[in-house]
Amino acid sequence: MTIFNSRTIVAVGTIGCKRSKLAFMRGYNEMLKRIEPEKVICFGTPFEEMQGNIINVDYRESRKVVR
């Protein structure tokens, strides 16, 4: 059994998950239960059902490089 540190910051991505939203949400909810993260960094638009302290990151904007 793998042991995770609770109250940490985790990152998830919703990009490409629209078709398998149910599977994503099952895994997401299980992660919340097991890890109890302090914050969740979400790349892409969070689903309305997502709970927790979510920090939304606009994937397209985050990919822009300043030269």
Secondary structure, DSSP 8 states (H G I E B T S, - for coil): -----SS-EEEEE-TT-STTHHHHHHHHHHHHHHH--SEEEEES---TT--SSEEEE-HHHHT----
